Amino acid sequence: MRILRGLESFPPELRPTVVALGAFDGIHLAHAKIIRTAVERAAALGLRSVVSTFDPHPMAVLRPDRPHEPIATAEENLRRIGECGPDATVVIPFTLELSRMEAEDFVERILLGALGAREVVVGYNHTFGRGARGTAALLKDLGERLGFATRVLPPLQVQGQTVSSTAIREALRDGDVETAGALLGRPYALAGTVLRGAGRGRSLGFPTANLRPDRPLLLAAGVYAARARWDGEDGEAVVNVGYRPTFGEDQYWVEAYVFDFAGDLYERGLVVEFLHRIRPEMKFSGVDALKRQVAADMETARRLLASRRPDR
């Protein structure tokens, strides 16, 4: 997949196209369906498939008073988009000026003019243009007038819930990583570099990898059963997300204890996939009470993770 940053980099040889249009944060199951539909339509029509998305996320520009909480990094989003098979992704810089462009101008200047769209695929709730006037209904109407087809995908239901980035964020804020994973189609994950901490985990008998996350955290504080991956290796883990209130700290940490691992992960990249929440964050009366709870958490994590293994 070619990654094109900015409309000025879009080459003429990619036109005409079928365009999948959206903000695409997290590339959940509904996003993947939109993109794969565009890929299938392009193959059927003998055209190129192109994903048109934005960076930064529109909400980060339109609502600067509300810090945007991305589900995934821009790099991960692009990697996930690539897995869906489009020929190219064009990343359009989102600015206040772009947000003030009328929907009709966006269609004529960007979708038709710059990208050469013959067909556009969107989700049922996608909006674009000044004041979010560009709805699926308007896109269909413009298509009939300007000579391109519009394909609008209906809501996608998983476990009785509509798949959306909003629903995933809400699940993560509640610590419900099972629901978030079901809507994403994969476990919710964080990546980062392992840093040296205060060494408390080692002194308590369970050395942890202290992770600096690659983005602002959506996840509720608590203890989770997880899988960890690093340098082509992986292992099961119990992970604490939070402020370590027993020690009176106020800095947010992600600490992973990888079962049956005795190596050194300092300064290495680590990916943590959250599979189950074991409990919320708690403050203990002292170190002994904390150690007893950690031992119980580890036993619970092992049991939950064993139930997921293919041989079970």
C-alpha positions as CSV (number, residue, x, y, z in Angstrom):
1,M,0.0,0.0,0.0
2,R,1.3,3.4,-0.9
3,I,1.0,6.1,1.8
4,L,0.5,9.6,0.4
5,R,0.7,12.6,2.7
6,G,-1.3,15.5,1.4
7,L,-3.4,15.8,-1.7
8,E,-0.5,17.4,-3.7
9,S,1.3,14.0,-3.5
10,F,-1.5,12.1,-5.1
11,P,-0.2,10.8,-8.5
12,P,-2.3,10.9,-11.7
13,E,-1.7,7.3,-12.4
14,L,-3.8,6.2,-9.4
15,R,-6.9,7.8,-10.9
16,P,-9.7,6.9,-11.4
17,T,-10.5,5.5,-8.0
18,V,-12.9,4.0,-5.5
19,V,-12.5,6.0,-2.3
20,A,-13.2,4.8,1.3
21,L,-13.7,8.0,3.2
22,G,-13.5,8.4,7.0
23,A,-11.5,9.5,10.0
24,F,-10.7,5.8,10.8
25,D,-9.5,5.9,14.4
26,G,-8.6,2.4,15.6
27,I,-9.6,0.6,12.4
28,H,-12.4,-1.4,14.1
29,L,-14.6,-4.0,12.4
30,A,-16.9,-1.4,10.8
31,H,-13.9,0.6,9.4
32,A,-12.4,-2.6,8.0
33,K,-15.7,-3.4,6.3
34,I,-15.8,0.0,4.7
35,I,-12.2,-0.3,3.4
36,R,-12.6,-3.8,2.2
37,T,-15.8,-2.9,0.4
38,A,-13.9,-0.2,-1.5
39,V,-11.2,-2.7,-2.3
40,E,-13.8,-5.1,-3.7
41,R,-15.6,-2.5,-5.7
42,A,-12.4,-1.2,-7.2
43,A,-11.4,-4.8,-8.2
44,A,-14.9,-5.3,-9.8
45,L,-14.7,-2.0,-11.7
46,G,-11.0,-2.2,-12.7
47,L,-10.1,0.9,-10.7
48,R,-7.7,1.7,-7.9
49,S,-8.8,1.6,-4.3
50,V,-7.9,4.5,-2.1
51,V,-8.5,5.3,1.6
52,S,-8.9,9.0,2.3
53,T,-8.4,9.9,5.9
54,F,-7.1,12.8,8.1
55,D,-4.3,13.7,10.5
56,P,-4.7,15.0,13.1
57,H,-8.1,13.5,13.9
58,P,-10.8,16.1,13.2
59,M,-12.0,16.2,16.8
60,A,-8.5,17.3,17.9
61,V,-8.9,20.4,15.8
62,L,-12.6,21.1,16.1
63,R,-12.7,20.6,19.9
64,P,-9.3,21.6,21.3
65,D,-10.9,22.1,24.7
66,R,-11.5,18.3,24.9
67,P,-8.1,16.5,24.5
68,H,-8.6,13.8,21.8
69,E,-8.0,10.3,23.1
70,P,-7.0,8.2,20.1
71,I,-7.7,4.4,20.1
72,A,-4.5,3.8,18.1
73,T,-1.6,5.8,16.9
74,A,-1.5,7.2,13.3
75,E,1.2,4.6,12.4
76,E,-0.9,1.7,13.7
77,N,-4.0,3.0,11.9
78,L,-2.0,3.0,8.7
79,R,-0.7,-0.5,9.3
80,R,-4.2,-1.8,9.9
81,I,-5.5,0.0,6.8
82,G,-2.8,-1.6,4.8
83,E,-3.9,-5.1,6.0
84,C,-7.3,-4.4,4.4
85,G,-5.7,-4.3,0.9
86,P,-6.1,-0.9,-0.6
87,D,-3.8,0.4,-3.3
88,A,-3.1,3.6,-1.4
89,T,-4.0,5.8,1.5
90,V,-3.9,9.5,1.3
91,V,-3.6,11.3,4.6
92,I,-5.1,14.8,4.4
93,P,-3.9,17.4,7.0
94,F,-7.0,18.4,8.9
95,T,-7.1,22.1,9.6
96,L,-9.7,24.7,10.6
97,E,-9.6,26.0,7.0
98,L,-10.5,22.5,5.7
99,S,-13.3,22.2,8.2
100,R,-14.8,25.3,6.8
101,M,-15.0,24.0,3.3
102,E,-18.5,23.5,2.1
103,A,-19.5,19.8,1.6
104,E,-20.1,20.4,-2.1
105,D,-16.7,21.9,-2.5
106,F,-15.1,19.0,-0.7
107,V,-16.7,16.5,-3.1
108,E,-15.8,18.5,-6.2
109,R,-12.3,19.6,-5.3
110,I,-11.1,16.7,-3.3
111,L,-13.0,13.5,-4.0
112,L,-13.6,14.2,-7.7
113,G,-10.8,16.6,-8.6
114,A,-7.8,15.4,-6.6
115,L,-8.7,11.7,-6.1
116,G,-10.7,11.1,-9.3
117,A,-13.4,9.2,-7.5
118,R,-15.9,7.1,-9.5
119,E,-17.4,5.6,-6.4
120,V,-17.3,6.6,-2.7
121,V,-17.8,4.2,0.2
122,V,-18.7,5.6,3.6
123,G,-20.3,4.5,6.9
124,Y,-23.9,5.4,7.6
125,N,-23.0,8.1,10.1
126,H,-20.0,9.8,8.4
127,T,-20.2,13.6,8.0
128,F,-17.9,16.1,6.3
129,G,-17.7,19.7,5.3
130,R,-18.6,22.9,7.0
131,G,-21.0,22.4,9.9
132,A,-21.0,18.6,9.2
133,R,-23.5,19.2,6.4
134,G,-21.9,16.5,4.3
135,T,-24.0,13.4,5.2
136,A,-24.4,10.1,3.4
137,A,-27.7,11.4,2.0
138,L,-26.1,14.5,0.6
139,L,-23.2,12.4,-0.8
140,K,-25.7,10.3,-2.7
141,D,-27.5,13.3,-4.0
142,L,-24.3,14.9,-5.2
143,G,-23.3,11.6,-6.8
144,E,-26.4,11.5,-8.9
145,R,-25.8,15.1,-10.1
146,L,-22.0,14.8,-10.6
147,G,-21.7,11.3,-11.9
148,F,-20.2,9.1,-9.2
149,A,-21.7,6.3,-7.2
150,T,-22.1,6.3,-3.4
151,R,-22.2,3.2,-1.3
152,V,-23.3,3.7,2.2
153,L,-22.7,0.8,4.7
154,P,-25.3,0.3,7.4
155,P,-24.4,0.0,11.1
156,L,-22.4,-3.2,11.9
157,Q,-23.7,-5.1,15.0
158,V,-21.4,-7.2,17.2
159,Q,-22.8,-8.9,20.3
160,G,-25.9,-6.8,20.0
161,Q,-23.9,-3.5,20.0
162,T,-23.2,-1.1,17.1
163,V,-19.5,-1.0,16.3
164,S,-18.1,2.5,16.7
165,S,-15.1,4.4,17.9
166,T,-17.3,6.0,20.6
167,A,-18.5,2.6,21.9
168,I,-14.9,1.4,22.1
169,R,-13.7,4.4,24.0
170,E,-16.6,4.0,26.5
171,A,-15.7,0.4,27.0
172,L,-12.1,1.2,27.6
173,R,-12.9,3.9,30.1
174,D,-15.0,1.3,32.0
175,G,-12.1,-1.2,31.8
176,D,-14.2,-3.5,29.6
177,V,-11.4,-4.7,27.4
178,E,-13.5,-7.8,26.3
179,T,-16.1,-5.6,24.7
180,A,-13.5,-3.2,23.2
181,G,-11.7,-6.2,21.7
182,A,-14.9,-7.6,20.3
183,L,-15.7,-4.3,18.5
184,L,-12.1,-3.9,17.3
185,G,-11.9,-7.4,16.1
186,R,-8.6,-7.8,18.1
187,P,-7.4,-7.1,21.6
188,Y,-6.9,-3.5,22.6
189,A,-3.1,-2.9,22.8
190,L,-0.6,-0.3,23.9
191,A,3.0,-0.1,22.8
192,G,5.9,1.8,24.3
193,T,9.5,1.7,25.6
194,V,10.3,-0.1,28.8
195,L,11.8,2.4,31.4
196,R,13.6,1.9,34.6
197,G,11.2,2.5,37.5
198,A,11.7,2.6,41.3
199,G,12.4,-1.1,41.4
200,R,9.5,-1.8,43.8
201,G,8.2,-4.8,41.9
202,R,11.6,-6.5,42.0
203,S,11.9,-5.8,45.8
204,L,8.5,-7.4,46.2
205,G,9.4,-10.5,44.3
206,F,7.7,-9.7,40.9
207,P,9.9,-7.5,38.7
208,T,7.8,-5.5,36.3
209,A,8.4,-3.8,33.0
210,N,7.5,-0.1,33.3
211,L,6.0,1.0,30.1
212,R,5.8,4.5,28.7
213,P,2.7,4.4,26.5
214,D,2.7,5.5,22.9
215,R,-0.4,7.7,23.3
216,P,-2.7,9.2,26.0
217,L,-4.4,6.4,27.9
218,L,-8.0,5.7,27.6
219,L,-7.9,2.6,29.8
220,A,-9.4,2.6,33.3
221,A,-7.0,2.1,36.1
222,G,-6.8,-1.5,37.4
223,V,-5.2,-4.9,37.0
224,Y,-5.5,-6.8,33.7
225,A,-4.6,-10.2,32.3
226,A,-2.7,-9.6,29.1
227,R,-0.2,-10.8,26.5
228,A,3.1,-9.1,26.0
229,R,5.2,-9.0,22.8
230,W,8.8,-7.9,22.3
231,D,11.5,-8.5,19.7
232,G,9.6,-11.4,18.1
233,E,8.9,-13.1,21.5
234,D,5.7,-13.1,23.5
235,G,4.4,-14.2,26.9
236,E,1.5,-14.0,29.2
237,A,1.4,-11.2,31.7
238,V,-0.5,-9.5,34.5
239,V,-0.5,-5.7,34.1
240,N,-1.2,-2.9,36.5
241,V,-2.5,0.3,35.0
242,G,-2.7,3.3,37.3
243,Y,-1.1,5.5,39.9
244,R,0.2,3.0,42.6
245,P,-1.8,4.6,45.4
246,T,-0.3,2.4,48.1
247,F,3.0,4.3,47.6
248,G,1.3,7.7,47.3
249,E,2.3,8.3,43.7
250,D,0.5,10.5,41.2
251,Q,2.2,9.5,37.9
252,Y,0.3,7.2,35.6
253,W,2.1,3.9,34.9
254,V,1.6,0.7,32.9
255,E,3.5,-2.1,34.7
256,A,3.7,-5.6,33.2
257,Y,4.9,-8.7,35.0
258,V,5.6,-11.3,32.3
259,F,5.2,-14.8,33.6
260,D,8.2,-17.2,33.4
261,F,10.5,-14.5,32.0
262,A,13.8,-13.7,33.6
263,G,15.5,-11.4,31.0
264,D,16.0,-7.7,30.8
265,L,13.5,-5.6,28.9
266,Y,14.9,-2.2,29.7
267,E,14.9,0.3,26.7
268,R,13.2,-2.3,24.5
269,G,9.9,-1.9,22.7
270,L,7.0,-3.7,24.3
271,V,3.4,-4.3,23.1
272,V,0.7,-5.2,25.7
273,E,-2.6,-6.7,24.6
274,F,-5.3,-6.4,27.2
275,L,-7.5,-9.4,27.4
276,H,-9.4,-9.4,30.8
277,R,-9.8,-6.9,33.7
278,I,-9.2,-8.6,37.0
279,R,-10.0,-5.8,39.4
280,P,-10.0,-2.0,39.8
281,E,-7.0,-0.2,41.3
282,M,-6.9,-0.4,45.1
283,K,-5.0,1.1,47.9
284,F,-3.6,-1.4,50.5
285,S,-2.8,-1.0,54.1
286,G,0.8,-2.0,53.6
287,V,3.3,-4.0,51.6
288,D,2.3,-7.4,52.9
289,A,-1.3,-6.8,51.9
290,L,-0.2,-5.7,48.5
291,K,2.0,-8.8,48.0
292,R,-0.9,-11.1,49.0
293,Q,-3.2,-9.4,46.4
294,V,-0.6,-9.5,43.7
295,A,-0.2,-13.2,44.2
296,A,-3.9,-13.6,43.9
297,D,-4.0,-11.4,40.8
298,M,-1.3,-13.5,39.2
299,E,-3.3,-16.7,39.9
300,T,-6.4,-15.2,38.4
301,A,-4.5,-13.9,35.4
302,R,-3.0,-17.4,34.7
303,R,-6.4,-19.0,35.0
304,L,-8.1,-16.5,32.6
305,L,-5.3,-16.7,30.1
306,A,-5.2,-20.5,30.2
307,S,-8.9,-20.5,29.2
308,R,-8.0,-18.7,26.0
309,R,-5.3,-21.1,24.8
310,P,-6.0,-23.0,21.5
311,D,-5.6,-26.3,23.2
312,R,-8.4,-25.6,25.7
